[in-house]
C-alpha cells in the first residue's frame, strides 16, 4: 500500500490492469507468490472435467425423465423441477455423510487417491486414464468424481427437465404436428424425430442460463468436495484475503462465460434455421409469465402449502426473542453435543445452541431477501423506464450493461460485489440486489413493450399501465426472487463473503459444519440446510408459474 502504482488515478490503474491481463501478466498471489494465471490454469482441467461430467448427468436425468413424463402424461417427476430449492452444497454434504461417512463406499474429498494419478496428457483424469490404458486409474478417478458430478447434476437436472418437457408439450400442440398426424405418420416417429428435436433446440437456446448456473454450482461443489479446481482456489483466496488472486479468478470466469456463450451462439446459428431466419419467438422459456394475482388464487393446493410453510416461518422468526432459549452467538453448552433435551438441535463446535442460531438465522435470511428485493425491483423498474422513455445512446448503454450483467453467473457476480461492498447485511443485500436488477429490468421493459407504452408521451396513461399491469406482474414474481436471494446469501456465507460472524446465519453454520463431516456431526449439517430448503420451497411454490 502507498506504492507508486497505488498513487496513480483509479482509471489509470484500471486500464493498466487490463492491459497487463491481455499480455498474460495477471499478477502474483500474495499468499504463494506464484503467478495468478499459472494457478488458474493449473486448476482449470479439474473444473472442466467436473463441469462436463455434471452436465452429462443433468442432461441425462432431465432428458430421460422429461421425455417419459411428456410421453406418458405423468406428473410424478414434476417434483424434480423444484430441486433447485436445495442449496447444492448442502445436498453434497448430505451425500457425503450418507455414501461416504456412513456407508463408506465412496470418497468424500479430493480428485484421486495417492499414487493413482494418471500420466498428464489433457489434465482430465478420466480421459488421461483411458489414453494411457490404466484401468486402475480410471476406476479410481471415476470413484472420486462420481459424488461431485452426481450432486451438481441433480441440482441442474430440474432446468433440463423443465425445458425438455415444456418444449415437448408445446411442440405437440403445434399445427405442423397435427398435419403430420393427419398424413398417417406414426406417433413415435413424430414424437422422437420432430417434437424432441424442437425441444432440444429450446435447451440449446438457453445455454447462457445453463452455463451461468453450472459455473455458480461448480464453485460450491468444489469447496464441498475439496475438488482442486478454480472454484475451490477462489474460496481459499477469499478466506486468505488474497484479493489480486480473487480478482484474476473472477475475470477468468467472466471470460470463460463469454467464450462459451459466443461458441454456442455460433452453434445455434449453424444448426437451428429459426435463428438464421430470425424466427425464434416461439422458443420455450422456463415458464410462461409469472402468476397474476388472480392465477395465484386459482392454484389452491400449492398456494396453501406455501402459505402454511411461510406462516410458520414468519411466526417463528418474529417471535425469535421469545422462542430461542439462548443467545445465538454465546457459548452455552458442551462442544459438538448431539440433540438432547436441553439442546434440541444440538450444539456447534463453539458450544452455541443450534436451535437458537437457526431461529435467529431466519431473521437474517428474510432481512437480506426483502432488502435486496426492494432495491432490485425499484432500480430495475427505474432503469427500464429511463431506457425506454429516454432511449438514444443512454438507453442503449443501460440495456447493454443490464444484458451483460444478466448473463454472468449470479454467484460469481455476487462474490465480486460483496468483496467490493464489504461484509454485513447491507453489503450482502446490495450485492444480491445488483445481481437481480437486470432480471427486473428485462421483465419490466419487455412487459412495457408488450403493452406498447414505451415511448408514450402521455405520462398519465403510462402511469396507469404501470400501476395496473407492471406492478402486479412484478409482485407476482417477488416470491421467486426472495427464494433466489436466500440461496445466494447462503452461498455467499458458505464461500466466506457473507454477513458478519457476530450475526446468526445459516450459510455460516453450514460452512462450519463442513469441517466436521468426517466426524459425523450430522446435526450441524441437517438443521441449517433444512431451514434453507423449506423456506426457499415456500417462496418457490408461491411464485410458481402458470401452466
N, C-alpha and C positions, 0 to 999 in steps of 0.2 A: 504494500500500500504506500501511496505517496511517491512512487517512482515516476519517471518522466512520462511513461505511457499513460498513467492514470491522470496526469495533469492536463492532457490534451482534451479538446472538446469531445463530448459524447458521440456526436455524429462522426467525427474523425475516427474514433475508436471503433465504432460500429462498422464503418466501411472498411477499415483496416483489417478487422477480424474476418470479414467475408472474403476479402482479397486473399488473406492467408489460407482460408479454407480451400479456395479454388486452387491454390498452389500446393495443397497437400499438408500444410502446416496447421494442424488442429490444436496445437499447444501441448503442454505436458501435464500429466496428472500430478497434482500436489501431493498425493499420497504415495505413489510409486515412482514418480519422476520419469515414467515411460511416456512415449508419445501417445496421446489420446487416440489417434486414428489406429495405431497398432493394437491397442487394447480392444477397440471396437471390432476390428477385422478378425481378431483372434476369437471373439465370442460369436461372431455372426453365423458361422456354419452351424453351431448348436441351435441358435434361434431359428435359422432357416429350416433345419431338419424337424424341429418341434412344430413349426408353423405348418409345414407341408403335411406331416402326419396327422395333425389335429384337423386340418381342412378335410383330409380324406375321411376321417372318422365322422366329422359333422355332415359332410355331403352324403356319405353312405347311409347314415341314420335318417337324415332328412328326406333323401330320395326314396328309400325303401318304405318308410312309414307314410310319407306324403302320397306316394303312388297307391299304396294299399288303401289308405283312408279315402282318397278320391275315387278309386275304382269300386270299392265296396260300399261307399257311403257311410262309413263307420266313423264316429266322432270320438272314439275312445282314446286316440292318440293326440287329441287336441290339447291335452294337458302339457304335451311337450312344448307347445308354444309359450307356456308360462315358465319354462325352465330358467329364463333369464332373471327371475326374481331371486335366484340363489347367487350370492357372491361366488364367483368361480373359484376363488382361492379357498373359500370355506368348504365347497364341495370337494376340492382336492384334499383338504385336511381330513375330512370325514373318510375319504377313500384310503388315505394314508393309514389312518387308525384301523380301519376295517380289514384291508387287504395286506397291509404291511406290518403293523404292530400286532394286531390281534391274530390274524391268520398266518402271518409270516411267509406269505407266498411270493411277495413282490418287494423289490427295494423301494424305499420311500424318498431317497435323495441321491443326487449325483447323476452322471451320464453313463458311466461304465465302471466295472469292477477293476481294482488294481491288477496290473499285468495283463489285462484283457483288451487294452486299447488297440484297435487295428492300425495297420500302417496308414499314414495320412496320404490320401490322394486327392479327394474332394473336400475333406473335412466333415462330410456326412457319414457317420459311423456305420449306418446300415448299408449304404452304398459301398463304402470302402471295404466292409467285410465281405460283400458279395464279389467285388472286383479282385480281392486277394484270396478268394475261395476259403475263407476262415469261418467255418460253421460255428465254432465255439464263440468267436467274437460276435457273430451275427445274432446268436441266441441271447448273449449277454446284453448287447445293445438293445435288442427288442424288449427284454425284460425291464430295462431301465426306462425306456421311452413309453412303455405301454400305459402306465398310470397318468403321466402328464398329458399325453395326447388324448387319452380317453376322457379325462376331466374337461379339457378345453373343448374337445369335440362335442361332448354332451352340452356344454354351455352355448356353443354356436349352432347346434343342430336345430334349435327352435326357429332360427331365421330361415334356414333352408326348407324346413317343413312348411312354414307359412307361405313362402314364395312358391314352392312346387305345388302344394295342394291348392293354394289360391289360384295359381296360374292354370292348373288343370281344370278346375271348376269353372273358371271364367271362359277358357277357350272352348270347353264343351258346349257352352251356350251360344257360341257364335254361329253366324249364318253359314259359313263355309263348312262347318262340321255337319250341320243339318243337310246341306247339299250332298256331302259325301255319303251320309246315311241313305239319302234318297236314291243314290246311284247303286246301292246294294253292297257297298264296300264293307267288309267285316268290321265289327266294332273294335276288336282287339287291334287291328291294323290302324284304325282311326285314332284310337287312344294312344298307342305307343309311337306311331310314326308321325302323327300330326299334332295332337294335343300336347304330348310330352315334350316334343321339340320346342313348341312355343313356350311352355313352362320353363324349360331350361334356359331359353334365351332371356326370360324375365329374371332369372337368377343372375345371369351374366350382366344384365343391366344394372344390378345392384352391387357391382363389385366394389365400389368405393365404400359403401356401408359395411360390407363383409370384411374388407381389409382393415377398416378402422376398428371394428370390434375384435378382429383377430389380433392386431398388434397391441391393443389395450389388454386383452386377455393373456397374451404371451408374457408380458411383463410380470403379471401377478402369478402366473403358473411357474415361471422360472424362479421366483422368490420362494414360492411354496415348496417346490421340489429341489431347491438348491441346484437348479439346472444352470450350467456355466455359460449362459448366453448374454446378450446385450442388455436385456431387461434386468437380469439379476445384477449385472455390473452397474446399471443405472441406480438401483436402490442402494447398493453398497456405497456408491459415491455420494448419494444424498445423505446417508447416515453419517458419513465422514466429512460432510460439507466440502467436498472436492468440486467446487462449482464450475471450474473450467472443464472438467471431465463431463459433468452433468450437462453443461451447455452443448458440448460436442455430441453427446449421445442423443439429445433432443433434436439437434439439427440433422443427425443421421436418420432418425425415424421419419422426420419430415420429408427428407429427400427420398427415402425409401417409398413412402406413400405416393409421392408424385411420380416416381418411376413406374411403380406397379399400376397406378391409375392410368397413366398415359399408355402403357403397354396394352392394358385390357381395353381401353378405348379403341385402339387400333384393331385389336382382335374383333371387337364388336362390328366395326366398320366393314371388316372383311367377310364375316360370316352371317351378319344379320342384314338382310336387304332393307328392312324397315328403317334402320339407322341411315343407310346410304340415301334413302329417298326422303328422309326427314319425316317419317310417318310412324313414330313410336309413342304416340299419345296414349295408346291403349295398353302399354306395358304395365304390368301389375305393380302396384305399390304394396307396402307391407300391410296395408289395410285401407279401407275406404276412409272417408272423413271421420274424425273423432265423433263420439256420440254427441248429439244435440241433447239438450236437457229433456226434451220430450222422449227421445230414444232411451235416455238413461232410465226413465221411469218404467218404460216398457220391459226392459230386461230385468225382471224381478229377482230371480234366484241369485244370480251372481252379484247383483246390486245389494241385496240384503246380506249376503255373506260378507261382502266388502264393508258394508256399514257396520256390521256386528264386530268385525275384526278391528276396524278403526275406532269404534266407540270404546271398546275395551282398552285399547292402547291410549287413547286420549284421556280417559279417566285415570288410568294408571300413572300417566306422566303428569297430569295436572295435580294429582294428589301425592306426588313423589315425596314431599317432606313428611307426610303422614304415613305412607306405606313403607318407605325404605327404613329399615331398622337401624342402619348405621350411616356414618359419614362415608360417602363413596371413595374418598381419597385417603382415608385413615386406615392404618393397620390395626385391626380389631380382633384378629383371631390367629390360629396357627397357620403356618405357611402351607399352601397347597393341600388344604384339607378338602376331602370329597364332601358331597352334600350330607348334612346332618340336620338334626332338629334345630340347632342353633343357627346354622348357616345352610339354608335350604337349597342353595345353588353352589355351595362350597366357597372356598377362598382361593385367591390367586397367589402368585409367588411372593407377594409382599404382605400377605395376610389380610388383604382387603376383601370385604364381603361382596361376592359376585352379584347377588340379587340386588343389593343397593346400587351397584355400578350399572347393572342392566336397566333399572328403573330410571336413574338419572341420565344414563346414556341416551335413552329415548328422547328426553328433553333436548339434548344436544342435537340429535338427528333431525328432529322436527324444526328446531330453530334454524338450522342451516338450510334445510329444504325449503321452508317458507320464505326466508330472506332471499335466497337465490332465485326462487320462482318469481317473487315480486319484482326484483331487479331486472331479470331477463325478460319478463313479459313487458314491463314498461319501456325498457330500452329498445327491445325488438320492435314493438309497435311504433315507437317514435321514429326509429331509423327507417322503417318501411314507409311511413307517411312522408318523411323527408325525401327518400329516394324516389318515391312515386310522384309526389306533387311537384318537387323542385326539378327532378330529372337532370338532364345535361351531364356535365362532367362529374359533378358532385354525386349525382345518383348512381352513375356507373362505378365511381370509386367505392361508394358504400356497398353496392351489390358485389363487387369483386372481392372486397375484404370479407364480407359475410360468407360468400361462397367458398373462399379459401379456408376460413376457419371451420366451416361446416364439415368439410371432408377430412379434417385432421382427426386422428384418434382422440377421443374425449379424454382418456386418462393421461395421455402424453401432453396434451394442451393444458389440462388441469394441473399437472405437476409443474410445468413451466411457470404457469401463472401463480401457483401457490408459493413457489420459491421466490418469485419476484415480489409478491404482495405480503409475504410473511405468514407465519402460523397464526392460529387463533380462529375464532368463529367468524370474525369479519373478513379476514383474508380468504378463508376457505369458501365462505358464502359468495364472495365477489368472484373468485376463480370459477366456481361452478356456474354462476350467473353469466359470465362471459362465454363459457362453453355452450350454454343453452341459448344465448341471444340469437345466433344465426338461425336456430330452429324456429323461434318465434318470428324472426324477420321474414323468413321464407314463407311460413304459414300465413302470416298477415298479408304479405304482398300478393301471394297467389290468391288469397280469398278476395282481396280488394279488386284485383284484376278480373277475377271471375265475375264480380258484381258490376264491372265496368265503371268503377268510381275513381280510379286513379286518373289524375289529370283534370278532374271535375273542378270547375271554378266556383260552384255553389257550396260554400262551407257548411250551410245548414243541412243540405242533402247528404253531404259526406259524413257529417257527424251522426246523422240519423242511421246511415248504413253501418257505421262503426258500432253504435250502441245496440242496434237490432241484430246484426249479423256477425260482426267480428268478435265482440266481447263474449257472447255465448259460446262461440266456436273456441276461443282461447280458454274460456273457463272449463269447457268440457275436456280440453287437452291437459289441464292442470294436473290431474292425478298422476298421469304417466310421467310428467316432468318431476313431480315430487318423488316418485319411486326412483327415477334415474338419479336424482340429486342425492338420495340416501345411499345408493350404491356407489356413486362416485366419491362421496365423503368418506364412506367406509374404506374404499380402496386407497384413497389418499392417506388415511391414517395408517393403513397396513403398509404403505410404501414409505412412511417416515416423514410425510409433509402435511400431517393433519392438524387437528386442534391442539391446544396446549396440553401437556401431560398432567396439568393440575385439574383438568376437566374430564369427567367420566365420559368415555367414548367407546362404542362397540368396536370400531376398527382398531383402536389401540389395544383393546383387550384381546382381539384375535391375533394381533401382531405378537403380543406377549405369550399367548397360548402356543403359537407356532414353535417356540423354543422348547416346549415340554411335550411334544407329540410322542417322542420316543419313550418318554416316561409314562405314557398312557394316562395323562391328566385330562381325561375326556370331557369333564365338566367345563373346563376353561375354553374348550373349542365349541361345545354344543350350544350353550345357552346364549352367548352374544350373537352367534351366527343365526340361530333360530329366530331371535328377535328381529334381525335384519330381514330375514326371508319372509316372516309373517307380515311385518309392517309394509314391506315392498309389495307383497302379494295383495294386501288390502287395497293399496293405491292402484295397482295394475288392474285388478278386477273392476274397480270403479271407473277406470279410464278405458276399458275395453272398447273396441270399435265395432260398429255395426257390421253385420254380415260376417 
